[in-house]
Amino acid sequence: MKIKEIIKSRRWTQQEAADVLGMTQPNLSRMLRGQFRGISETKMLECLVLLGRNIKIVVGPDQQSAGRLEVVFVG
């Protein structure tokens, strides 16, 4: 969703965005529609970096009995 939001805010066509992200327009279109088959998590993170976003992944102990996963978008 964040990738789609950034592309829309820059008023890029899908082809322009695909060129910047190093992927084909059909693959970008599928990703933007939530169809992730054949698109790795690494590729999605790479797309965010190419769109000017910083990514920080922190792995550490949790004080509760079970760990948790949290994704926070800032700005």
PyMOL Python script that loads the backbone (N, CA, C, O; Angstrom):
from pymol import cmd

cmd.read_pdbstr("""\
ATOM      1  N   MET A   1       0.827  -1.195   0.000  1.00  0.00           N
ATOM      2  CA  MET A   1       0.000   0.000   0.000  1.00  0.00           C
ATOM      3  C   MET A   1       0.867   1.253   0.000  1.00  0.00           C
ATOM      4  O   MET A   1       0.544   2.235  -0.668  1.00  0.00           O
ATOM      5  N   LYS A   2       1.968   1.221   0.748  1.00  0.00           N
ATOM      6  CA  LYS A   2       2.835   2.394   0.822  1.00  0.00           C
ATOM      7  C   LYS A   2       3.474   2.669  -0.536  1.00  0.00           C
ATOM      8  O   LYS A   2       3.591   3.825  -0.943  1.00  0.00           O
ATOM      9  N   ILE A   3       3.885   1.622  -1.236  1.00  0.00           N
ATOM     10  CA  ILE A   3       4.489   1.793  -2.559  1.00  0.00           C
ATOM     11  C   ILE A   3       3.477   2.452  -3.494  1.00  0.00           C
ATOM     12  O   ILE A   3       3.815   3.385  -4.223  1.00  0.00           O
ATOM     13  N   LYS A   4       2.259   1.974  -3.471  1.00  0.00           N
ATOM     14  CA  LYS A   4       1.198   2.536  -4.314  1.00  0.00           C
ATOM     15  C   LYS A   4       0.963   4.004  -3.969  1.00  0.00           C
ATOM     16  O   LYS A   4       0.795   4.836  -4.861  1.00  0.00           O
ATOM     17  N   GLU A   5       0.951   4.317  -2.689  1.00  0.00           N
ATOM     18  CA  GLU A   5       0.737   5.687  -2.227  1.00  0.00           C
ATOM     19  C   GLU A   5       1.846   6.623  -2.733  1.00  0.00           C
ATOM     20  O   GLU A   5       1.564   7.736  -3.175  1.00  0.00           O
ATOM     21  N   ILE A   6       3.087   6.177  -2.668  1.00  0.00           N
ATOM     22  CA  ILE A   6       4.219   6.999  -3.107  1.00  0.00           C
ATOM     23  C   ILE A   6       4.142   7.235  -4.616  1.00  0.00           C
ATOM     24  O   ILE A   6       4.331   8.358  -5.085  1.00  0.00           O
ATOM     25  N   ILE A   7       3.866   6.176  -5.368  1.00  0.00           N
ATOM     26  CA  ILE A   7       3.770   6.294  -6.830  1.00  0.00           C
ATOM     27  C   ILE A   7       2.664   7.281  -7.202  1.00  0.00           C
ATOM     28  O   ILE A   7       2.841   8.119  -8.086  1.00  0.00           O
ATOM     29  N   LYS A   8       1.538   7.177  -6.529  1.00  0.00           N
ATOM     30  CA  LYS A   8       0.409   8.069  -6.807  1.00  0.00           C
ATOM     31  C   LYS A   8       0.764   9.516  -6.470  1.00  0.00           C
ATOM     32  O   LYS A   8       0.428  10.427  -7.226  1.00  0.00           O
ATOM     33  N   SER A   9       1.438   9.732  -5.345  1.00  0.00           N
ATOM     34  CA  SER A   9       1.786  11.098  -4.941  1.00  0.00           C
ATOM     35  C   SER A   9       2.773  11.742  -5.911  1.00  0.00           C
ATOM     36  O   SER A   9       2.801  12.964  -6.052  1.00  0.00           O
ATOM     37  N   ARG A  10       3.581  10.922  -6.577  1.00  0.00           N
ATOM     38  CA  ARG A  10       4.540  11.438  -7.562  1.00  0.00           C
ATOM     39  C   ARG A  10       3.933  11.550  -8.961  1.00  0.00           C
ATOM     40  O   ARG A  10       4.572  12.031  -9.896  1.00  0.00           O
ATOM     41  N   ARG A  11       2.692  11.096  -9.081  1.00  0.00           N
ATOM     42  CA  ARG A  11       1.946  11.155 -10.346  1.00  0.00           C
ATOM     43  C   ARG A  11       2.675  10.434 -11.479  1.00  0.00           C
ATOM     44  O   ARG A  11       2.700  10.898 -12.619  1.00  0.00           O
ATOM     45  N   TRP A  12       3.260   9.300 -11.140  1.00  0.00           N
ATOM     46  CA  TRP A  12       3.949   8.467 -12.125  1.00  0.00           C
ATOM     47  C   TRP A  12       2.967   7.495 -12.751  1.00  0.00           C
ATOM     48  O   TRP A  12       2.013   7.053 -12.109  1.00  0.00           O
ATOM     49  N   THR A  13       3.209   7.172 -13.997  1.00  0.00           N
ATOM     50  CA  THR A  13       2.487   6.063 -14.601  1.00  0.00           C
ATOM     51  C   THR A  13       3.100   4.781 -14.046  1.00  0.00           C
ATOM     52  O   THR A  13       4.183   4.802 -13.462  1.00  0.00           O
ATOM     53  N   GLN A  14       2.404   3.678 -14.233  1.00  0.00           N
ATOM     54  CA  GLN A  14       2.971   2.410 -13.788  1.00  0.00           C
ATOM     55  C   GLN A  14       4.258   2.103 -14.539  1.00  0.00           C
ATOM     56  O   GLN A  14       5.177   1.516 -13.967  1.00  0.00           O
ATOM     57  N   GLN A  15       4.343   2.484 -15.801  1.00  0.00           N
ATOM     58  CA  GLN A  15       5.564   2.222 -16.569  1.00  0.00           C
ATOM     59  C   GLN A  15       6.731   3.043 -16.033  1.00  0.00           C
ATOM     60  O   GLN A  15       7.846   2.533 -15.925  1.00  0.00           O
ATOM     61  N   GLU A  16       6.489   4.308 -15.696  1.00  0.00           N
ATOM     62  CA  GLU A  16       7.552   5.145 -15.120  1.00  0.00           C
ATOM     63  C   GLU A  16       8.034   4.552 -13.801  1.00  0.00           C
ATOM     64  O   GLU A  16       9.236   4.463 -13.549  1.00  0.00           O
ATOM     65  N   ALA A  17       7.086   4.149 -12.966  1.00  0.00           N
ATOM     66  CA  ALA A  17       7.443   3.561 -11.677  1.00  0.00           C
ATOM     67  C   ALA A  17       8.183   2.245 -11.862  1.00  0.00           C
ATOM     68  O   ALA A  17       9.166   1.985 -11.168  1.00  0.00           O
ATOM     69  N   ALA A  18       7.730   1.422 -12.777  1.00  0.00           N
ATOM     70  CA  ALA A  18       8.379   0.136 -13.026  1.00  0.00           C
ATOM     71  C   ALA A  18       9.819   0.338 -13.475  1.00  0.00           C
ATOM     72  O   ALA A  18      10.707  -0.409 -13.064  1.00  0.00           O
ATOM     73  N   ASP A  19      10.059   1.349 -14.320  1.00  0.00           N
ATOM     74  CA  ASP A  19      11.422   1.638 -14.768  1.00  0.00           C
ATOM     75  C   ASP A  19      12.318   2.008 -13.587  1.00  0.00           C
ATOM     76  O   ASP A  19      13.449   1.530 -13.491  1.00  0.00           O
ATOM     77  N   VAL A  20      11.822   2.848 -12.699  1.00  0.00           N
ATOM     78  CA  VAL A  20      12.589   3.260 -11.520  1.00  0.00           C
ATOM     79  C   VAL A  20      12.840   2.069 -10.595  1.00  0.00           C
ATOM     80  O   VAL A  20      13.916   1.948 -10.008  1.00  0.00           O
ATOM     81  N   LEU A  21      11.855   1.203 -10.471  1.00  0.00           N
ATOM     82  CA  LEU A  21      11.945   0.085  -9.527  1.00  0.00           C
ATOM     83  C   LEU A  21      12.619  -1.151 -10.120  1.00  0.00           C
ATOM     84  O   LEU A  21      12.829  -2.141  -9.419  1.00  0.00           O
ATOM     85  N   GLY A  22      12.950  -1.095 -11.383  1.00  0.00           N
ATOM     86  CA  GLY A  22      13.649  -2.219 -12.009  1.00  0.00           C
ATOM     87  C   GLY A  22      12.800  -3.465 -12.160  1.00  0.00           C
ATOM     88  O   GLY A  22      13.277  -4.583 -11.967  1.00  0.00           O
ATOM     89  N   MET A  23      11.544  -3.263 -12.505  1.00  0.00           N
ATOM     90  CA  MET A  23      10.649  -4.398 -12.713  1.00  0.00           C
ATOM     91  C   MET A  23       9.760  -4.112 -13.913  1.00  0.00           C
ATOM     92  O   MET A  23       9.713  -2.986 -14.408  1.00  0.00           O
ATOM     93  N   THR A  24       9.069  -5.118 -14.365  1.00  0.00           N
ATOM     94  CA  THR A  24       8.175  -4.911 -15.498  1.00  0.00           C
ATOM     95  C   THR A  24       6.878  -4.266 -15.023  1.00  0.00           C
ATOM     96  O   THR A  24       6.502  -4.390 -13.857  1.00  0.00           O
ATOM     97  N   GLN A  25       6.206  -3.582 -15.928  1.00  0.00           N
ATOM     98  CA  GLN A  25       4.936  -2.949 -15.586  1.00  0.00           C
ATOM     99  C   GLN A  25       3.885  -3.977 -15.170  1.00  0.00           C
ATOM    100  O   GLN A  25       3.148  -3.734 -14.214  1.00  0.00           O
ATOM    101  N   PRO A  26       3.789  -5.137 -15.868  1.00  0.00           N
ATOM    102  CA  PRO A  26       2.802  -6.126 -15.411  1.00  0.00           C
ATOM    103  C   PRO A  26       3.080  -6.633 -13.982  1.00  0.00           C
ATOM    104  O   PRO A  26       2.151  -6.836 -13.201  1.00  0.00           O
ATOM    105  N   ASN A  27       4.363  -6.835 -13.649  1.00  0.00           N
ATOM    106  CA  ASN A  27       4.686  -7.281 -12.284  1.00  0.00           C
ATOM    107  C   ASN A  27       4.354  -6.196 -11.265  1.00  0.00           C
ATOM    108  O   ASN A  27       3.842  -6.495 -10.186  1.00  0.00           O
ATOM    109  N   LEU A  28       4.640  -4.945 -11.597  1.00  0.00           N
ATOM    110  CA  LEU A  28       4.291  -3.849 -10.694  1.00  0.00           C
ATOM    111  C   LEU A  28       2.784  -3.772 -10.518  1.00  0.00           C
ATOM    112  O   LEU A  28       2.297  -3.612  -9.399  1.00  0.00           O
ATOM    113  N   SER A  29       2.047  -3.884 -11.605  1.00  0.00           N
ATOM    114  CA  SER A  29       0.587  -3.840 -11.535  1.00  0.00           C
ATOM    115  C   SER A  29       0.046  -4.928 -10.614  1.00  0.00           C
ATOM    116  O   SER A  29      -0.827  -4.671  -9.785  1.00  0.00           O
ATOM    117  N   ARG A  30       0.569  -6.141 -10.764  1.00  0.00           N
ATOM    118  CA  ARG A  30       0.124  -7.238  -9.878  1.00  0.00           C
ATOM    119  C   ARG A  30       0.450  -6.929  -8.422  1.00  0.00           C
ATOM    120  O   ARG A  30      -0.376  -7.155  -7.537  1.00  0.00           O
ATOM    121  N   MET A  31       1.659  -6.411  -8.169  1.00  0.00           N
ATOM    122  CA  MET A  31       2.045  -6.100  -6.794  1.00  0.00           C
ATOM    123  C   MET A  31       1.131  -5.027  -6.208  1.00  0.00           C
ATOM    124  O   MET A  31       0.717  -5.133  -5.053  1.00  0.00           O
ATOM    125  N   LEU A  32       0.815  -4.005  -6.985  1.00  0.00           N
ATOM    126  CA  LEU A  32      -0.039  -2.929  -6.490  1.00  0.00           C
ATOM    127  C   LEU A  32      -1.465  -3.393  -6.231  1.00  0.00           C
ATOM    128  O   LEU A  32      -2.193  -2.763  -5.464  1.00  0.00           O
ATOM    129  N   ARG A  33      -1.864  -4.483  -6.861  1.00  0.00           N
ATOM    130  CA  ARG A  33      -3.195  -5.064  -6.627  1.00  0.00           C
ATOM    131  C   ARG A  33      -3.177  -6.105  -5.514  1.00  0.00           C
ATOM    132  O   ARG A  33      -4.199  -6.731  -5.232  1.00  0.00           O
ATOM    133  N   GLY A  34      -2.003  -6.297  -4.871  1.00  0.00           N
ATOM    134  CA  GLY A  34      -1.916  -7.236  -3.765  1.00  0.00           C
ATOM    135  C   GLY A  34      -1.658  -8.667  -4.169  1.00  0.00           C
ATOM    136  O   GLY A  34      -1.819  -9.583  -3.363  1.00  0.00           O
ATOM    137  N   GLN A  35      -1.256  -8.869  -5.422  1.00  0.00           N
ATOM    138  CA  GLN A  35      -0.929 -10.217  -5.901  1.00  0.00           C
ATOM    139  C   GLN A  35       0.592 -10.357  -5.870  1.00  0.00           C
ATOM    140  O   GLN A  35       1.283  -9.882  -6.771  1.00  0.00           O
ATOM    141  N   PHE A  36       1.101 -11.004  -4.841  1.00  0.00           N
ATOM    142  CA  PHE A  36       2.531 -11.026  -4.566  1.00  0.00           C
ATOM    143  C   PHE A  36       3.254 -12.280  -5.044  1.00  0.00           C
ATOM    144  O   PHE A  36       4.449 -12.431  -4.787  1.00  0.00           O
ATOM    145  N   ARG A  37       2.565 -13.173  -5.726  1.00  0.00           N
ATOM    146  CA  ARG A  37       3.221 -14.387  -6.209  1.00  0.00           C
ATOM    147  C   ARG A  37       4.376 -14.010  -7.125  1.00  0.00           C
ATOM    148  O   ARG A  37       4.191 -13.278  -8.097  1.00  0.00           O
ATOM    149  N   GLY A  38       5.560 -14.507  -6.817  1.00  0.00           N
ATOM    150  CA  GLY A  38       6.746 -14.226  -7.622  1.00  0.00           C
ATOM    151  C   GLY A  38       7.453 -12.936  -7.244  1.00  0.00           C
ATOM    152  O   GLY A  38       8.464 -12.586  -7.852  1.00  0.00           O
ATOM    153  N   ILE A  39       6.934 -12.219  -6.243  1.00  0.00           N
ATOM    154  CA  ILE A  39       7.569 -10.978  -5.777  1.00  0.00           C
ATOM    155  C   ILE A  39       7.971 -11.193  -4.321  1.00  0.00           C
ATOM    156  O   ILE A  39       7.120 -11.366  -3.449  1.00  0.00           O
ATOM    157  N   SER A  40       9.264 -11.179  -4.072  1.00  0.00           N
ATOM    158  CA  SER A  40       9.762 -11.467  -2.728  1.00  0.00           C
ATOM    159  C   SER A  40       9.598 -10.268  -1.798  1.00  0.00           C
ATOM    160  O   SER A  40       9.420  -9.131  -2.237  1.00  0.00           O
ATOM    161  N   GLU A  41       9.664 -10.557  -0.516  1.00  0.00           N
ATOM    162  CA  GLU A  41       9.647  -9.491   0.478  1.00  0.00           C
ATOM    163  C   GLU A  41      10.852  -8.583   0.267  1.00  0.00           C
ATOM    164  O   GLU A  41      10.764  -7.368   0.444  1.00  0.00           O
ATOM    165  N   THR A  42      11.975  -9.180  -0.110  1.00  0.00           N
ATOM    166  CA  THR A  42      13.188  -8.404  -0.355  1.00  0.00           C
ATOM    167  C   THR A  42      12.963  -7.406  -1.483  1.00  0.00           C
ATOM    168  O   THR A  42      13.399  -6.259  -1.387  1.00  0.00           O
ATOM    169  N   LYS A  43      12.290  -7.824  -2.546  1.00  0.00           N
ATOM    170  CA  LYS A  43      12.018  -6.926  -3.669  1.00  0.00           C
ATOM    171  C   LYS A  43      11.125  -5.782  -3.234  1.00  0.00           C
ATOM    172  O   LYS A  43      11.340  -4.647  -3.657  1.00  0.00           O
ATOM    173  N   MET A  44      10.132  -6.044  -2.403  1.00  0.00           N
ATOM    174  CA  MET A  44       9.255  -4.980  -1.931  1.00  0.00           C
ATOM    175  C   MET A  44      10.018  -3.987  -1.063  1.00  0.00           C
ATOM    176  O   MET A  44       9.799  -2.779  -1.158  1.00  0.00           O
ATOM    177  N   LEU A  45      10.913  -4.493  -0.218  1.00  0.00           N
ATOM    178  CA  LEU A  45      11.733  -3.595   0.598  1.00  0.00           C
ATOM    179  C   LEU A  45      12.666  -2.776  -0.290  1.00  0.00           C
ATOM    180  O   LEU A  45      12.861  -1.584  -0.053  1.00  0.00           O
ATOM    181  N   GLU A  46      13.240  -3.409  -1.309  1.00  0.00           N
ATOM    182  CA  GLU A  46      14.100  -2.706  -2.261  1.00  0.00           C
ATOM    183  C   GLU A  46      13.320  -1.596  -2.967  1.00  0.00           C
ATOM    184  O   GLU A  46      13.858  -0.512  -3.194  1.00  0.00           O
ATOM    185  N   CYS A  47      12.077  -1.853  -3.309  1.00  0.00           N
ATOM    186  CA  CYS A  47      11.240  -0.837  -3.942  1.00  0.00           C
ATOM    187  C   CYS A  47      11.082   0.379  -3.029  1.00  0.00           C
ATOM    188  O   CYS A  47      11.173   1.519  -3.484  1.00  0.00           O
ATOM    189  N   LEU A  48      10.849   0.134  -1.767  1.00  0.00           N
ATOM    190  CA  LEU A  48      10.705   1.244  -0.824  1.00  0.00           C
ATOM    191  C   LEU A  48      11.987   2.064  -0.736  1.00  0.00           C
ATOM    192  O   LEU A  48      11.932   3.292  -0.672  1.00  0.00           O
ATOM    193  N   VAL A  49      13.133   1.402  -0.732  1.00  0.00           N
ATOM    194  CA  VAL A  49      14.412   2.109  -0.702  1.00  0.00           C
ATOM    195  C   VAL A  49      14.572   2.948  -1.971  1.00  0.00           C
ATOM    196  O   VAL A  49      14.970   4.111  -1.902  1.00  0.00           O
ATOM    197  N   LEU A  50      14.263   2.363  -3.121  1.00  0.00           N
ATOM    198  CA  LEU A  50      14.371   3.097  -4.388  1.00  0.00           C
ATOM    199  C   LEU A  50      13.417   4.283  -4.441  1.00  0.00           C
ATOM    200  O   LEU A  50      13.646   5.233  -5.190  1.00  0.00           O
ATOM    201  N   LEU A  51      12.357   4.231  -3.656  1.00  0.00           N
ATOM    202  CA  LEU A  51      11.403   5.333  -3.588  1.00  0.00           C
ATOM    203  C   LEU A  51      11.762   6.328  -2.480  1.00  0.00           C
ATOM    204  O   LEU A  51      10.976   7.218  -2.157  1.00  0.00           O
ATOM    205  N   GLY A  52      12.949   6.167  -1.908  1.00  0.00           N
ATOM    206  CA  GLY A  52      13.443   7.149  -0.935  1.00  0.00           C
ATOM    207  C   GLY A  52      13.054   6.891   0.503  1.00  0.00           C
ATOM    208  O   GLY A  52      13.103   7.806   1.326  1.00  0.00           O
ATOM    209  N   ARG A  53      12.672   5.685   0.822  1.00  0.00           N
ATOM    210  CA  ARG A  53      12.295   5.357   2.200  1.00  0.00           C
ATOM    211  C   ARG A  53      13.413   4.592   2.888  1.00  0.00           C
ATOM    212  O   ARG A  53      14.073   3.760   2.266  1.00  0.00           O
ATOM    213  N   ASN A  54      13.627   4.867   4.157  1.00  0.00           N
ATOM    214  CA  ASN A  54      14.567   4.110   4.970  1.00  0.00           C
ATOM    215  C   ASN A  54      13.834   2.929   5.582  1.00  0.00           C
ATOM    216  O   ASN A  54      12.658   3.025   5.934  1.00  0.00           O
ATOM    217  N   ILE A  55      14.537   1.826   5.703  1.00  0.00           N
ATOM    218  CA  ILE A  55      13.956   0.628   6.310  1.00  0.00           C
ATOM    219  C   ILE A  55      14.859   0.206   7.448  1.00  0.00           C
ATOM    220  O   ILE A  55      16.080   0.150   7.305  1.00  0.00           O
ATOM    221  N   LYS A  56      14.252  -0.088   8.565  1.00  0.00           N
ATOM    222  CA  LYS A  56      15.003  -0.510   9.741  1.00  0.00           C
ATOM    223  C   LYS A  56      14.337  -1.758  10.295  1.00  0.00           C
ATOM    224  O   LYS A  56      13.151  -1.745  10.624  1.00  0.00           O
ATOM    225  N   ILE A  57      15.098  -2.824  10.397  1.00  0.00           N
ATOM    226  CA  ILE A  57      14.590  -4.072  10.953  1.00  0.00           C
ATOM    227  C   ILE A  57      15.372  -4.338  12.230  1.00  0.00           C
ATOM    228  O   ILE A  57      16.602  -4.386  12.211  1.00  0.00           O
ATOM    229  N   VAL A  58      14.670  -4.508  13.324  1.00  0.00           N
ATOM    230  CA  VAL A  58      15.301  -4.724  14.617  1.00  0.00           C
ATOM    231  C   VAL A  58      14.830  -6.058  15.174  1.00  0.00           C
ATOM    232  O   VAL A  58      13.629  -6.310  15.270  1.00  0.00           O
ATOM    233  N   VAL A  59      15.774  -6.906  15.538  1.00  0.00           N
ATOM    234  CA  VAL A  59      15.436  -8.189  16.147  1.00  0.00           C
ATOM    235  C   VAL A  59      16.003  -8.174  17.560  1.00  0.00           C
ATOM    236  O   VAL A  59      17.200  -7.961  17.753  1.00  0.00           O
ATOM    237  N   GLY A  60      15.145  -8.399  18.540  1.00  0.00           N
ATOM    238  CA  GLY A  60      15.597  -8.391  19.921  1.00  0.00           C
ATOM    239  C   GLY A  60      14.625  -9.149  20.803  1.00  0.00           C
ATOM    240  O   GLY A  60      13.550  -9.553  20.359  1.00  0.00           O
ATOM    241  N   PRO A  61      15.003  -9.335  22.038  1.00  0.00           N
ATOM    242  CA  PRO A  61      14.126 -10.066  22.961  1.00  0.00           C
ATOM    243  C   PRO A  61      12.891  -9.244  23.308  1.00  0.00           C
ATOM    244  O   PRO A  61      12.920  -8.013  23.339  1.00  0.00           O
ATOM    245  N   ASP A  62      11.818  -9.962  23.565  1.00  0.00           N
ATOM    246  CA  ASP A  62      10.578  -9.319  23.967  1.00  0.00           C
ATOM    247  C   ASP A  62      10.358  -9.598  25.442  1.00  0.00           C
ATOM    248  O   ASP A  62      10.716 -10.669  25.933  1.00  0.00           O
ATOM    249  N   GLN A  63       9.781  -8.662  26.140  1.00  0.00           N
ATOM    250  CA  GLN A  63       9.548  -8.817  27.569  1.00  0.00           C
ATOM    251  C   GLN A  63       8.332  -9.688  27.872  1.00  0.00           C
ATOM    252  O   GLN A  63       8.143 -10.128  29.006  1.00  0.00           O
ATOM    253  N   GLN A  64       7.509  -9.934  26.850  1.00  0.00           N
ATOM    254  CA  GLN A  64       6.338 -10.776  27.042  1.00  0.00           C
ATOM    255  C   GLN A  64       6.710 -12.210  26.722  1.00  0.00           C
ATOM    256  O   GLN A  64       7.840 -12.493  26.325  1.00  0.00           O
ATOM    257  N   SER A  65       5.765 -13.106  26.894  1.00  0.00           N
ATOM    258  CA  SER A  65       6.054 -14.523  26.659  1.00  0.00           C
ATOM    259  C   SER A  65       6.200 -14.855  25.176  1.00  0.00           C
ATOM    260  O   SER A  65       6.841 -15.845  24.826  1.00  0.00           O
ATOM    261  N   ALA A  66       5.619 -14.047  24.311  1.00  0.00           N
ATOM    262  CA  ALA A  66       5.717 -14.284  22.870  1.00  0.00           C
ATOM    263  C   ALA A  66       6.235 -13.022  22.195  1.00  0.00           C
ATOM    264  O   ALA A  66       5.983 -11.909  22.657  1.00  0.00           O
ATOM    265  N   GLY A  67       6.948 -13.202  21.117  1.00  0.00           N
ATOM    266  CA  GLY A  67       7.441 -12.061  20.355  1.00  0.00           C
ATOM    267  C   GLY A  67       6.309 -11.404  19.591  1.00  0.00           C
ATOM    268  O   GLY A  67       5.161 -11.840  19.671  1.00  0.00           O
ATOM    269  N   ARG A  68       6.633 -10.361  18.853  1.00  0.00           N
ATOM    270  CA  ARG A  68       5.622  -9.682  18.052  1.00  0.00           C
ATOM    271  C   ARG A  68       6.286  -9.067  16.828  1.00  0.00           C
ATOM    272  O   ARG A  68       7.493  -8.825  16.808  1.00  0.00           O
ATOM    273  N   LEU A  69       5.489  -8.828  15.837  1.00  0.00           N
ATOM    274  CA  LEU A  69       5.937  -8.182  14.603  1.00  0.00           C
ATOM    275  C   LEU A  69       5.208  -6.868  14.489  1.00  0.00           C
ATOM    276  O   LEU A  69       3.983  -6.820  14.605  1.00  0.00           O
ATOM    277  N   GLU A  70       5.951  -5.795  14.263  1.00  0.00           N
ATOM    278  CA  GLU A  70       5.348  -4.475  14.151  1.00  0.00           C
ATOM    279  C   GLU A  70       5.981  -3.742  12.980  1.00  0.00           C
ATOM    280  O   GLU A  70       7.205  -3.675  12.874  1.00  0.00           O
ATOM    281  N   VAL A  71       5.151  -3.194  12.103  1.00  0.00           N
ATOM    282  CA  VAL A  71       5.618  -2.385  10.986  1.00  0.00           C
ATOM    283  C   VAL A  71       5.017  -0.997  11.169  1.00  0.00           C
ATOM    284  O   VAL A  71       3.804  -0.842  11.312  1.00  0.00           O
ATOM    285  N   VAL A  72       5.891   0.014  11.161  1.00  0.00           N
ATOM    286  CA  VAL A  72       5.453   1.385  11.375  1.00  0.00           C
ATOM    287  C   VAL A  72       5.934   2.231  10.206  1.00  0.00           C
ATOM    288  O   VAL A  72       7.129   2.254   9.911  1.00  0.00           O
ATOM    289  N   PHE A  73       5.021   2.925   9.539  1.00  0.00           N
ATOM    290  CA  PHE A  73       5.381   3.845   8.467  1.00  0.00           C
ATOM    291  C   PHE A  73       5.348   5.258   9.036  1.00  0.00           C
ATOM    292  O   PHE A  73       4.357   5.670   9.638  1.00  0.00           O
ATOM    293  N   VAL A  74       6.428   5.990   8.842  1.00  0.00           N
ATOM    294  CA  VAL A  74       6.535   7.346   9.344  1.00  0.00           C
ATOM    295  C   VAL A  74       6.636   8.283   8.144  1.00  0.00           C
ATOM    296  O   VAL A  74       7.495   8.112   7.280  1.00  0.00           O
ATOM    297  N   GLY A  75       5.764   9.257   8.104  1.00  0.00           N
ATOM    298  CA  GLY A  75       5.830  10.268   7.039  1.00  0.00           C
ATOM    299  C   GLY A  75       5.357   9.847   5.730  1.00  0.00           C
ATOM    300  O   GLY A  75       5.379  10.634   4.784  1.00  0.00           O
TER     301      GLY A  75
END
""", "prot")
cmd.dss("prot")
cmd.show_as("cartoon", "prot")
cmd.util.cbc("prot")
cmd.orient("prot")
